[in-house]
Amino acid sequence: MALTPQDIGRIANLARLELQPLESERLLTQLNGFFEIVEKMRAVDTTGLEPMAHPMAVSQDVVLRLRDDVVSEPNQREANQRSAPAVERGLFLVPKVIE
């Protein structure tokens, strides 16, 4: 999949970016280079291979260090909401932005 200069212009427009012609060309080259790498990766047959949990798992056993999921901070909702302009039933009230 190769992008065209028109694609870059559309992407820049959607992202609200104003790109100079040189920036556009450089971005086009970079993005097309990225897509080339993705296509090469897609070409590799990975049938029957299990995903790795960690990239170092190829050369050594990796034990993931996971901490217990325990509450470590007290509930300070009321103190945190004191400076809020509007709160209702423990929730911040904000202006409606979508009609």
Secondary structure, 3 states (H helix, E strand, C coil): CCCCHHHHHHHHHHCCCCCCHHHHHHHHHHHHHHHHHHHHHHHCCCCCCCCCCCHHHHCCCCCCCCCCCCCCCCCCHHHHHCCCCCEECCEECCCCCCC
